[in-house]
Amino acid sequence: MPSKEFKPLSTQSIKKVLGRIEFDQNGLVPVIVQQYNTGEVLMMAWMNDNAITNTLKTGSICYYSRSRNSLWRKGEQSGQTQKLKDFRFDCDGDTILLQVEQTGVACHTGRQNCFFNAVRGKKIPIIEEIKIQPRDLYRK
């Protein structure tokens, strides 16, 4: 668990990070997002070099939306924000792990995390309750 607050990086330091990331053929890298103090996996998203740069400059999480073909800052419409605590990448540089301080829920369905479908034998139950109705999340 990270013990310090994240401090924004310089342009030179960000270039070093980007040089270690293996982007796919579309210029994207998968990102696993984890609540920093509990270890709960909240969501999976995508980043491109601009999203990484923006995140490392500000400490506020920015992703790349494949459906919108643009950057999006987590919580810009819903208010359910993520503050960067730690930025990590795996041994191959092809997956990022963000440890964040989540404000509110992480999932657009109003649940705490996006991993609420479970395989239980022949059944696939929903194992997490909705905390905020989706219609109430996006009124801003």
C-alpha positions as CSV (number, residue, x, y, z in Angstrom):
1,M,0.0,0.0,0.0
2,P,1.5,3.4,-0.9
3,S,2.3,5.5,2.1
4,K,2.8,8.9,0.4
5,E,0.6,11.2,-1.6
6,F,1.2,11.1,-5.3
7,K,3.2,14.1,-6.6
8,P,2.8,15.2,-10.2
9,L,5.7,14.3,-12.5
10,S,7.8,16.5,-14.7
11,T,7.6,16.2,-18.5
12,Q,11.0,14.4,-18.5
13,S,9.9,11.9,-15.9
14,I,6.6,11.2,-17.8
15,K,8.6,10.5,-21.0
16,K,10.6,7.9,-19.1
17,V,7.4,6.2,-18.0
18,L,5.9,6.3,-21.5
19,G,9.1,4.7,-22.8
20,R,8.5,1.7,-20.6
21,I,4.9,1.2,-21.6
22,E,4.0,-1.3,-24.4
23,F,1.0,0.0,-26.1
24,D,-1.1,-2.2,-28.4
25,Q,-1.6,-1.7,-32.1
26,N,-4.3,0.9,-31.4
27,G,-2.0,2.9,-29.1
28,L,-3.8,1.7,-25.9
29,V,-2.8,-0.2,-22.8
30,P,-5.2,-1.9,-20.3
31,V,-5.5,-0.4,-16.8
32,I,-6.6,-2.2,-13.7
33,V,-7.9,0.2,-11.0
34,Q,-7.7,-0.8,-7.3
35,Q,-8.8,1.0,-4.2
36,Y,-5.5,1.9,-2.5
37,N,-6.3,1.2,1.1
38,T,-8.4,-2.0,0.7
39,G,-7.0,-3.7,-2.4
40,E,-10.5,-3.9,-3.9
41,V,-10.4,-4.1,-7.7
42,L,-12.8,-1.4,-8.9
43,M,-12.7,-1.5,-12.7
44,M,-10.7,-2.0,-15.9
45,A,-10.2,0.7,-18.4
46,W,-7.8,1.9,-21.2
47,M,-5.2,4.6,-21.5
48,N,-3.3,6.0,-24.3
49,D,-0.1,8.2,-24.0
50,N,-2.2,11.4,-23.6
51,A,-4.3,9.8,-20.8
52,I,-1.1,8.7,-19.0
53,T,0.5,12.1,-19.4
54,N,-2.6,13.9,-18.1
55,T,-2.9,11.5,-15.1
56,L,0.8,11.8,-14.2
57,K,0.7,15.6,-14.5
58,T,-2.4,16.1,-12.4
59,G,-2.9,13.1,-10.1
60,S,-6.5,13.0,-11.3
61,I,-7.3,9.9,-13.3
62,C,-7.9,10.3,-17.1
63,Y,-8.7,7.4,-19.3
64,Y,-9.3,6.8,-23.0
65,S,-12.8,5.9,-24.1
66,R,-12.9,3.5,-27.0
67,S,-16.6,4.1,-27.6
68,R,-16.2,7.9,-27.7
69,N,-12.7,7.9,-29.2
70,S,-11.6,10.5,-26.8
71,L,-10.1,11.2,-23.3
72,W,-12.4,11.2,-20.3
73,R,-11.7,12.2,-16.7
74,K,-13.2,9.8,-14.2
75,G,-16.1,11.6,-12.5
76,E,-16.3,14.6,-14.9
77,Q,-20.1,14.0,-15.2
78,S,-20.9,11.8,-12.2
79,G,-18.7,13.4,-9.5
80,Q,-17.5,9.9,-8.7
81,T,-13.8,10.8,-8.9
82,Q,-10.5,8.9,-8.6
83,K,-7.3,10.5,-7.1
84,L,-4.0,8.8,-8.0
85,K,-2.2,7.2,-5.1
86,D,0.3,5.0,-7.0
87,F,1.0,4.3,-10.6
88,R,2.5,0.8,-11.4
89,F,3.0,-1.3,-14.5
90,D,3.7,-5.0,-14.9
91,C,7.0,-6.8,-15.8
92,D,6.2,-6.6,-19.6
93,G,5.0,-3.0,-19.5
94,D,1.7,-4.0,-21.1
95,T,-0.7,-3.5,-18.2
96,I,-1.0,-0.7,-15.8
97,L,-2.2,-0.9,-12.2
98,L,-3.5,2.3,-10.7
99,Q,-4.1,2.5,-7.0
100,V,-6.6,5.2,-6.4
101,E,-8.7,6.9,-3.7
102,Q,-12.2,6.4,-5.1
103,T,-14.9,9.0,-4.2
104,G,-18.3,7.5,-4.5
105,V,-18.9,4.4,-6.7
106,A,-16.6,3.3,-9.5
107,C,-19.1,1.7,-11.8
108,H,-21.5,3.5,-14.1
109,T,-24.2,1.0,-13.0
110,G,-24.1,2.6,-9.5
111,R,-22.2,-0.2,-7.8
112,Q,-18.9,0.1,-5.9
113,N,-17.0,-1.8,-8.5
114,C,-17.6,-3.2,-12.0
115,F,-17.0,-6.8,-11.1
116,F,-20.5,-7.7,-9.8
117,N,-21.3,-10.7,-12.0
118,A,-20.1,-14.0,-10.6
119,V,-20.0,-17.6,-11.8
120,R,-21.6,-19.8,-9.2
121,G,-22.0,-23.3,-10.7
122,K,-24.7,-23.0,-13.4
123,K,-25.8,-19.6,-12.2
124,I,-24.4,-16.1,-12.8
125,P,-25.7,-14.0,-10.0
126,I,-25.2,-10.3,-9.4
127,I,-23.3,-10.2,-6.1
128,E,-23.2,-6.4,-5.4
129,E,-26.1,-4.1,-4.8
130,I,-26.6,-0.8,-6.5
131,K,-25.6,2.0,-4.2
132,I,-26.6,5.0,-6.4
133,Q,-29.2,4.7,-9.2
134,P,-27.4,5.3,-12.6
135,R,-30.0,8.0,-13.5
136,D,-28.9,9.9,-10.4
137,L,-25.2,9.6,-11.2
138,Y,-25.3,11.6,-14.4
139,R,-27.5,14.6,-13.7
140,K,-24.6,17.1,-13.8
